[in-house]
C-alpha cells in the first residue's frame, strides 16, 4: 500500500530510486511463498536495496534458484504479478503496474551501476534516509566497520549533527545537534536502555548518575546499523528532545545462509607503546524457518593521558605577611581584599588506563509462517578499567589551595583581568598523589519481539524486554606524599601552555613524607523493563492507522563510601624505601610518588569500606514508571501533481516518580521519600513531498520531552570537600521535565546513487528548562555534619550550594548541510574517489542563576559549529579513507567560585584507514586514530577564560586481518 515501506538489506526501512541492472551475479536460493519474505531474501542475497509502496503480504511467488543478476531474480519473482519495478537512486522501487500486462524487465535502466563495499554502505544509509518520513541519518555495517573506531561512540560522530565527548583517548557520549547526552534517548533492538561508565579525571566528573548512555561500552563490530532519529513521530517513545539513537545488532535472517566472520587487530598507542589485541567473530546460520547468530568482540587497550591541570580558580585572601616586598602597593591591596583569582593546586598529572572491553550478542529468529515471526535478542557488555594516576600539586599543608595565610610568600606577581596569571612563591609545601582505581560496568539486555498478521489489513507487533547496567568501583586507593618549604612558580601567560617551576630536586625519596591516605568505593545500578503492543490497520490502499500502548519501569540506585585519614606528623608514620618511587614515564616532570600497595601494607590502614563510611546524601534511589499510548495516521496522496507521504498523531504519557534519600530539614540531614506525577499529550506531524524523482522536501512539527537527569531528581544532597571550600549539590524531586516544541524543514537531492546533498533548518522552543542555581554559603548552613570538614577547616568556610530548578525556558535554532559525491565523472583511476561530509550550526542560550542573579550562557554542550569530512578511494582490492571530525568549543558546566561557566575548547581529530583485499575472503587493514594528537583543553569563566586543563593522549595505530565467508 502507498506509504507502506519495507526496508531490506540491513533489515530496516529503505527506499531506492530505480531498478538496477547489476553486472555481478549472485547465487540465489529463494523458496516459493510470500512476496514479502522473497523480497527480503533477494535484498540480502543480492546485496541490493528494495522498497515497496504496495502491499506484498498476500502475493505469492515462485522459487528462484541459481547464479544470476539481481535484476533477473527480481523479474522472476514479479512474473505474472500486477507490480512493476522502477529505477530510483541506485536500487529498486515496486509500484502497482498499469492494468495491461507489463514486462518487468523493460523497466530496467540501461546503464549498469556497481555499488559495493564502503560506497555501497553509504548508499544504503542514504536509501534509509530517503525512505523515512521523519528526519533521520544512519550508518550501516560496512560503514561502521570501515573506520578505525575504538568503540561505537567514535563511529557515530560521522553522522550529521552528531558530536562526541572524549576522555582518555576514547569517545564516550554523543550530542545531537549540540543538545547534550541527557537529551538523547538510546534504544537497542527496539528497547530503551541506559549504561554509564566513569571518567578518570575529577575535572570531568568521574562517574555521574545521568540518563546519558556511554557508547564506549561497546565495540562497533557488534552492530549492523545505527540510526539517529532527529524528528519525532507519535509512535516513538517520548523522552528524547535531541533525538533517538537506535542501535541494531545483526540477525541470522540478515544473511542468506551460513555466515562466518573473524577479525583480529593489534593496537598500540604512542603514549603507552605496548601492543594490545582486538578480536571479533560472528557465526550465523539458518535452518528453514529458524535462524541463530552469535557475535563476540573482545579487546584491551592501553592509553596514557597526561599534561597539566588545576582544581579551578578561587578568589583567595592573602595575609599581609604573605606578600613579599617586590609586590606593588596596588596589587598588595587587591590581594589582601580577596579580589584576585588564584589557580588552585597547579598540577602536573598523568592517567594510565588499561581497558578491557568484552561484548557479545546472540539472536534467535523463528518464522513459522509468512504471517508470524519471533525474534529473541540477548546482549552483554563489559568495560573495565584498571587506572593508575599520578599528580604533582602545589597542595601540601601550606599549599596554594585556599586563602594564603600560612608560611607561603608571594615574591613575584603578574595580574590581569583579576587573575594571578604568573607568580613566584617561596615556602610552599608540595604534595604528590598516587592513585590506583579498578572500576567496571556490566550491561545485560534481553528483548523478545513478535509480529502477527491477523488478516490482510491488521498486524500486531509486541515487545517485552529487560536490561540492567551495573557500575562498580571496588578499588580506589590514593597515597599523598608531601615535601615542604619549596620555591614554586607558575606561568599562564602563554595561551594553553602553562608551566610550573620548582626549587630543588623533586626526585629524592628521602625528602617526601606521608601526608594522607584516601580510600573510596562506589556502586550504581540501573534497570529497565519495557513492554509494548502496537496495532497496524490498513484502512484502505494508501492509508494506515496505528495505535499502541507501552509500559516502562526504570529504577536507579547507588552509594559512595569514602575514608580520608590525615597524618599530620609524618615522623610517626615513616615509610620504607620500597614505599616510594620516581615517576618518569608520561609526565611533564619526574617526581616521587608513593607505591600504593606497599604504603597501605606498611601503614596498615583498612582499604575495604563498610556502610559506616557512606558519604551523606550519596545513597539515594529513584523509581520511574511510565504508561503511554498513541494514535498515528500514515498516508500517501498527491498535491498539485506532487506525490506526498506523511503521518500525524499524538502520544499521551503519564510518569510516576519516587525518590528516596536524605535532605536538609533545616538543621541536619534526615531520610525522606518523595513521590510525584506528571503527564502530557505530545502531538507530532511529518510530511515528505517529492518535488521530482530525485528531489524531496521534508517538514516536521512536534512536541516532545526530556526527563531530568537522575541526580537532579535525587531526594539527596551530595558533598564534595576541598581545602578552598567545596560544593554541596542537592537534587529536586519536584522538577518538571524539559518540554520542547520543534519545527524543522529540509531539501534533499538524490542523484541516481552517485551523489546526495541536503540542507536542513530546525528550531526548538524549550519550556521548563532545567538550570542550576548556585549560592555561596558557609558550610555550617548546609546541614551536613561538621565531621566531614577537612582538618583545620572552619565551619564558616564558604561552600558552593547548587540545586537544579525549572527556569523560564530556552530556545535554539540551527542548520545542517550534508553531501556525498562519487567522482565517477573523472577518468580512471580517479573515478574511484569520493567525498562525504556534513556541517552543523546551532545557536541557543539558557539562564544560569548565581547568587540570585540570572546570567545568560550558551546551552550546556552546545557547539556552534561542528563538521565531519571524509575523502575515500574505493578500488577493487585497495581502499583508503581519511576523516576529520571538528567540534567547536562548548560549555560543560555552570561554573563555581564566582567563575561564570566551565568550558571545553574546540577539537579537531583526524583518523585514517587503509584496507587491502588479499583474496575473496581475506582483508588486511592499517588504521590510525587521532593523528594530530589533539589536546583536551578546559577553562572556566566565559570572559576571563581561566585555564584549568591541557592534556594529550597520543596517537593510536592498529594492524589487522579479517576473514569472511
ZATI-51450 format. One record per residue (C-alpha): x, y, z. Coordinates in steps of 0.02 Angstrom, whole numbers, plus 50000, padded with zeros to 5 digits. Layout:
residues N
XYZ
...
//
This chain:
residues 965
500005000050000
500565017849969
501665024450107
501985006950175
503865004650168
504794988350185
506664991150202
507804976850164
509644974050166
510024978950345
508274974550399
507654992550415
506545003350305
507355008550141
506905017049979
507825015749814
507525025549658
507625013149514
507754995249458
509614992249444
510384980049320
511884973849417
513304966349316
513754954549460
512904937749475
512374930749644
511914913249699
510074914849743
509104902249848
507354909349868
505934897449908
504164899049840
502974908249955
502544925650016
503214940249912
503704950050068
504874936250125
505504933649948
505964952049929
506874951450095
507864936350039
508264944149870
508854960149950
510014951150069
510664938249946
510884950749805
511584964849913
510334977249843
509054989249918
507194987249881
505684997549933
503874993549902
502405005449904
501154991249881
500514977849999
501544962249962
500954951750108
499644941350013
500564939449849
501394922849808
502994920049709
503864905549625
505544898949685
507134907049618
508754897049621
510444898549537
511764911149483
511034926849406
510974945549422
509824953449550
508784961249411
508444944149334
507984936749504
506764951049534
505994948749363
505654930449401
504864934649568
503704947649490
503254937449337
501364937349318
501054949349464
500214966449445
501804975149503
503154984549410
504904989549461
505655006549427
507415013549443
507605026349583
509275031749658
510265015849648
509025002349697
507274995749665
505555002649700
503994992049672
502365000149618
500654995049555
500764990449371
499634997749238
498044987549200
498824980049044
500194967049066
501914974349090
503584966049053
504534969349212
506224968549131
505794982649013
505884994049165
507714990149195
508845005149174
510035002649028
511585007549124
512504996149244
512965002749416
514004993049541
513774997949724
514884987649838
515974989549991
516075006350077
515185015349936
513775002749947
513595005350134
513495024150110
512165021649977
511145010150089
511205023250226
510575036350105
509195024650047
508635022950227
508555041850242
507605043450078
506315030650135
505965038250306
504565050350340
505435057950490
507145066350483
508495053350515
510255047950467
511055030850475
512665021250464
512615002850416
513764988150447
515074990950312
515125009350358
515385005650542
516744992850506
517605004050378
518295016250506
519645013950638
518455016150782
518945010350956
517125009851008
515375013650947
515415031951002
516785035950877
515815027750736
514305038650773
515245055150761
515165053750569
513265055750568
512695073550526
512335083450683
513195070950799
514725075550902
515565065951042
516415069151207
518135061351233
519055055051384
520755046351400
520925044451212
519165037451178
517465044051132
516125041651266
514485050551239
513585059251098
512715075751072
511395077650936
511275094850858
512255101351008
510985095551137
511915085851271
511905067151307
510465068551431
509335074551290
509655059251180
508725042851205
509565026251164
508725010351105
509494993351070
508414981850964
506884992550996
507054993951185
507615008951286
509225006251384
510455015451496
512285012051534
513575022751624
515465022051639
516705033451727
517955046651679
519685045451752
519795064051792
518805072851927
518815088751820
517625078851707
516525072351845
517135054451869
515535043951860
513865052851861
512085046651879
511335053651719
510255047551576
511695049151454
512195032551377
514055028651369
514335021351195
516125017051244
515355001451322
515314992551153
516424988751006
515664994150840
515794976450769
514294971050874
513064981750774
512364980650599
511614998150593
511435014050692
510045026550656
509895043850732
508075049350727
508075068350740
506235072250722
504805064250816
503265053950771
501875048550888
502365030050886
504105033950954
504455033451140
504425050551220
505975056751308
507255062451180
507125080751131
508785079651039
508345063150956
508445044450974
509955033450942
509295016750878
510585002750882
510264986450792
511284970550814
511434957950671
510124944250647
510274927150564
508964931650432
510084946050378
511094932850285
510554920150153
511284905350247
512864901050341
513934916150382
515594917350474
516724932350501
518304933250606
519484947950631
521004951650736
521954967750765
523494973150860
523284990550934
524635001951000
524565019651071
526075030951056
525935036051238
526005018151303
526945008751165
526264991851221
525254982451087
523554975651138
522354963751049
520644967250973
519664951750917
517934949550843
516954934750774
515214931350706
514384914850663
512634913550592
511574900350507
509794896850451
508844880550451
507224883050358
506134894650461
507364895550608
508994905250624
510334908050755
511774920250770
513164923650895
514394938150886
515814941851007
517054956251019
518464957351146
519884969651162
521104977651280
521824994951260
523195004751346
523205023551347
524015037551444
523265054751458
524445067151536
524785085551549
524285100051659
522765104051765
522205113551918
520705112052032
519905127951969
520135146352012
519685153952181
519665171652249
520995168952382
521325180952526
523155184352566
523825188852738
524945204052745
526425193152797
526165182552640
526525196652517
528345199952477
529215216752457
529265215252267
527365216152252
526675233452208
525625242752335
524085242252221
524235223452191
524525220252375
522925229452423
521915219752295
522635203252356
522265207552537
520455211452489
520215194152412
519765200752239
521065191352138
520785173852065
522165161452104
522355144652013
522125130952142
523415117052164
524345119251998
524665101351948
525635090251829
524585074451806
524625057651717
523225044751696
523735027151644
522255016851581
522124998351543
520384994951474
519604978051442
518064978051332
517054962151304
515404961651211
514274947951147
512604947251060
511524932351017
509954931750910
508654918450877
507364920950739
505864909850705
504714911550555
503384897950574
502344905650433
502254920650320
501104928850447
502034925550609
503814928650667
504774929950830
506494937450872
507464935051033
508984946351056
510174944851202
511644956551232
513064957851356
514364971351375
515814973051497
517004987651511
518314988051648
519735000051677
521234997351787
521855015051808
523385022251890
523515041051902
524865052051973
524965070552012
526195083552075
525205097852152
525515113752249
524325106552378
525325102452534
524955108452710
525465126152660
524975124752479
524035135452355
522335127952388
521465140552499
521745157752573
523615161552580
523885164152766
525195150952810
527045150852778
526855154352592
527555170752525
527155178752357
528785185952288
528305189952107
526605192752025
525805196851859
523955201051871
522715204051730
520815202551718
520775199851907
521815184151883
523535179951951
524255172851789
526085172151838
526825170952011
528355165952110
528135159152287
529305153552424
528975142152574
527645131952482
527265113852528
527035102052380
526175085352376
526185070552258
524745058652228
524745040452176
523045032752146
522505015252095
520725012652033
519804997551968
518075000351900
516914990751785
515214991951703
514204976451659
512734978151541
511404964951508
509894965351394
508594953151329
507194958051211
505844947151133
504874954350986
503464946850885
502394950850733
500754942950683
499684946650531
497924943950595
497184946350423
497534955750263
497284972550348
497764970150530
499514966950602
500064965850783
501814969950848
502384966151025
503974968451128
504474963751304
506214966351369
507344969351519
509044977451539
510244980551681
511794991251694
512904989651848
514395000951880
515594996652020
517145004952091
517804992152216
519564999252220
520065017452241
521605019452349
522655035152348
524305039452433
524795057652465
526615062052499
527225079252548
528845089152532
528915105752625
529645123252613
529925124152425
530095138052300
528725136752170
528225146552014
526815145351889
526575154251723
524925155151625
525425169451511
525715158451357
523985152751296
523645134351332
525465131351385
525545133051574
527235130051654
527725126251834
529435129051911
530115120352065
531555124552178
532745110052210
532565091852159
530905082552161
531665065352139
532455062452309
531345049852404
532045054952572
531285072352555
529505065752540
528425060352688
526695052852707
525295065852713
523645056652687
522805040552630
521125040252540
520005025452500
518345025552408
517055013252343
515555016452233
514105007052153
512725012352033
511385000851960
510065004951830
508654993451774
507364994651636
505814984551598
504914987951433
503284980851367
502344987351217
500954981951099
500614990150931
499194987850810
499274992350625
497674993350523
497694995950335
496115006350319
496245006150130
497605007250000
498675022150045
498085024650224
498655015650382
498065018550560
499235013550702
498915013050887
499815005851036
500185005851222
501815004751317
502365002351497
504125006351557
504825003951730
506515011551771
507495011251932
509185018151984
510105016152148
511855018052215
513025024052350
514765031052380
515925027152526
517465036852574
518825036652707
520135050352717
521495048752851
522715063152879
524455060152951
524865077053024
526515071053096
527375060752960
528775056453080
527565044953172
527185035453011
528855032552925
528825024352754
530075011552694
531175014452542
530105002252442
528555012752480
529135026452359
529745027652181
530105041052050
528815043151912
529715045951746
528535039151611
527245050351526
527445065051643
527885083251616
529205081951753
529865067451860
529415066952044
529245055052191
527605045952221
527015032952344
526865014552298
525035011652340
525014993252394
526664994452487
526145010352578
524475003452635
525334987452693
526644997352790
525365008852873
524064995252899
522575006352855
520974997252806
520514997852621
518834988852623
517475001052674
515894996552769
514195005152766
514805016552904
515905025552778
514445030352664
514535048452607
512965057652666
511735060152525
512545047852406
511425032952449
509845038152359
508695028652242
507495033452106
506005024452030
505105029851872
503575021351797
502785027251635
501195022051547
500965028751370
499805026651222
499745033751046
498715035250888
499535038850719
498865040150542
500035036950394
499535041050217
500065044550040
499245056549918
499595069049780
499575088049794
499575098049631
500355083149547
501735080949678
501735064349773
501755066249961
501785054750110
501695058350294
500985054750465
500055063950600
499635058350776
499795061250962
500525052251112
499915052851292
501065048251436
500965048151624
502515046351733
502615042351919
504225046552011
504755040252182
506375046952257
507155041252420
508675048752506
509175061452637
508875080252634
509215095052745
507735097952862
508415114652919
509645108453048
510265091452989
510075077952857
508535067052876
507825052352774
506465057152650
505345048452523
504515059452391
503265054552256
502735064852108
501755062751946
501665072151782
500835068951615
500505077251448
499965074951267
501295075851131
500675079550953
501765076050802
501635078150614
502855073850474
502715076650287
503785072150136
503425079849965
504285072949808
504625088249701
505465077149571
506105059349556
507735064549640
507165079549744
506115079749900
505725091250045
505285086750225
504305095750358
504095090950541
503205098750689
503085090550859
503115092051047
504245080851149
505045079751321
506695075251401
506645069451580
507805077251710
509495069551748
509415056151882
510495065852003
509385081151979
507875071152039
508765064352192
508005067252362
509765069752424
511205081652440
512985076052400
514565083652469
516245086852386
517555093352506
519085103552459
520325114252556
519655130252475
517855126052516
516955113252410
515225110152341
513555103752405
512445097752262
510625093952300
509265086452194
507475091952165
506205077752151
504845090152101
505695095251939
504605095151785
505385087951628
506035098451485
504665101751356
505105106751179
504055112251031
505055108750874
504915112650690
506115108350550
506215107550362
507455100850236
507775100050049
508635083949990
509365079249821
509725061349766
510685058249604
510505040149548
511645032749679
513185043449648
512775059649739
511725065949882
511515083149959
510365090350091
510045106850177
509015107250336
508485120050464
507735117150637
507075126750786
506625121250963
505745131351097
506035123251266
504905125751417
505275122051600
507115122351555
508095115051700
509555125751751
510715126951900
510535139052045
512175141852137
512305150452305
513875153052407
513585149952593
514545144652749
514715125852770
513825127052938
512215131852846
512205117052726
511515104452850
512965092352829
513875085952984
515395095953037
516365079553047
516535079752857
517535095752857
519365093652818
520585095652964
520865113653016
519355119452913
518235132052998
516335128952992
516185146152913
517195141152760
516195145652604
515435131552501
514545131952333
512755126252361
511985120852195
510255114552154
509285111651991
507745122351960
506495124251820
506865140351729
505835151051611
506405141751457
507655142151317
507665140851129
508915136750996
508995135550808
510185128850680
510535121650511
511305105650440
512155102950274
512655085550212
513415079450050
514045063549970
514805063049798
515695049549698
516905056249567
516285044349432
516425057849300
518335057749314
519445046249211
520115030449292
520795028249423
520135044749492
518345038949465
518575028049620
518725043349734
517285050649831
516895062549972
515615063350109
515395077150236
514205086750347
514155103450435
513055109050580
512755126350651
511755128750812
511445143850923
510495144851087
510625150851266
509915147051438
509935156051604
511045150551748
510745157851921
512225163952026
511785170552200
510045175152140
510665183751981
510185175951812
511575175151683
511275170351501
512505156951445
512605145051296
511645128951320
512655115051400
513635105151270
513145117051130
514495118850998
514025132350874
515005124050735
515395105750702
515825096150546
516445079450482
517275076250315
517925060250234
518905057950074
518905039950013
519585029149873
518705012649838
519645000849721
519384982649680
520654977349810
521354993049889
520365006449981
520845021050092
519865033650194
520415049450285
519195058050402
519195073950503
517955077350644
517845095150711
516855100650863
516785118750916
517025124151095
515585121751217
515035124551396
515235109451508
514565115851674
513845130651771
515485136451846
515945139152029
516795151052149
516175166052051
516755159451884
515315160351760
515285143951666
516525129751635
517055126651455
517925114851333
518955121651189
518665116151009
519415099750948
519885092750778
520255074150761
520975065750606
520835046850575
521295035850427
521015017950370
521865007550233
521084991150177
521844978550057
520874963349998
522074948749985
520794936849911
518934934249901
518804931450089
520344939350169
520694957650203
522144966850288
521934983750373
523054997650437
522185011250537
522635027050631
521645036650763
521915054550823
523355058050706
523515076050766
523655070850950
522265083150986
522355090551162
520855092051278
520785109851345
519615115551483
519415132851557
518235142251671
517305158951659
516595165051493
517515181651500
519175178451586
519405160951511
520485154751654
521385138851601
521055122851700
521605107751595
522785104251449
523085085651418
523535074151273
523285055451249
524355051051097
524025042850929
523345025250907
523805013250766
523064996250726
523514982450605
522284968650573
521714953850469
519884949650435
519164933650360
517374932250300
516414918450212
//
